[in-house]
Structure formats: C-alpha cells, structure tokens
Amino acid sequence: MSSAHLKAVEVPENRFGDAIDHLKWNFFSDEPLNHAVGLCEKGENQFELSRHCLLTLKQGYSRMLVDENGMIAGMALNGILKIGEREEAERRLVELNDEKFKTIFGLLYKVNAKVDLFAKYNVDELFECRILSVDENFRGRGLANVLMADSIETARNAGFKVFKADATGMFSQKVCSKHGFQVEAEIPYTELDESIRPAPPHESLKLMVKILN
C-alpha cells in the first residue's frame, strides 16, 4: 500500500491500547538502546516503558498514521516537557527496580543535562518527539518523515517554539536532520560499557532541536 492511503490523525483515548500494542511489536525491542540492553522481547509488555507511553499519550499531542481500516502504520509519540520535570523524573528513576530501564533513561537524562534548553531558548516548556515508530510491514516508504513533518506542524499549531528529540539511532537522526534539527549534545556509544552499547550503524545518542518560527 502506498503512503497516499494513509492519514495522520491524533490518537484518541479509545485507541491508547492499540497504540501501545503497535509500539510493543514495532519499537520496544527494536530501538537501539532497548535492543542493546535487552529490555524486552518483541511483542512483550515492558511495564515502565508502557507507563511512560501512556502518560505521553494522555498529553494529547501524539499522532498516528492509519490506513482506511484504521490499522496503525506508524506513530509519533509526542509530549510536553516543562522546566524541572526532567530533574523530578531523575529522582523517581532512582527508586525503580528495573535496572535495564534505569540504564536507558539514565542515559537520556544525562544527554539532556548537558544543555539547558529552557535557558538557552528562553522558554518554559518544550515539545518533544519521544518515540518515532513505523510498523515493520510499512517500512522503507518514508513514513517516519511524514510523521515528523506532521508532528512539527502539530507543535507549531500549538504555539511551541522549541521542538526536541532524543535520537538514539542513525535512522531517527537522519529523519531529524532532514527536517532541520541541529545537534545540541551527544553521547558517543564508544563511551558506554560494551554490554549496553548499540551495534553499528548506530554511533551516538543525540539531543536534537528544531526552532519553530
């Protein structure tokens, strides 16, 4: 099926379960850091990650590409980050028992701590694409680019000035670069212990930002 038959829509509450199902089969185990630490198996639920996704979905900015039957071909899990929320999340992370999840989110928080985007761009909230996921049956058709363009439009329409993404793999980094994101900070994977290091072609975790005019 061509992407012409797909439509970008918001994710209604009655489809939150379908959205998380899509992520369980197409993102949770495949994402480079998740894969490197062995966070979960394909299709398996991961409690902390599902909870993170659900909280993001409830913010109301996520988008999905659906076909005429309503099947989800891809998703952009988008959320809002306010001043102080990352520090609060870091404090909560310490109390969790899931070491693999803590490793991944510890790295995400670490790259974000390298630059204070709120101060740099004089804003008190950021729009962020937390997950960009395409169903494996729909890959290779540029759908990640469609989702990113749609998410940028969503952020712009909602009045946000700064759009950020924690891009963990080469593919998401290429999508971000194509849409005019700049690298604000990064952690090269060569700095990580071999037991949690993503395999090539993924080289680093990048905090990428696009300013919306």
Helices and strands as residue ranges (DSSP letters): G 3-5, E 7-10, G 13-15, H 16-26, H 32-37, H 47-57, E 63-66, E 72-82, H 85-94, H 99-113, H 117-121, E 125-134, G 136-138, H 143-157, E 162-167, H 170-178, E 182-188, G 189-191, G 194-196, E 204-211
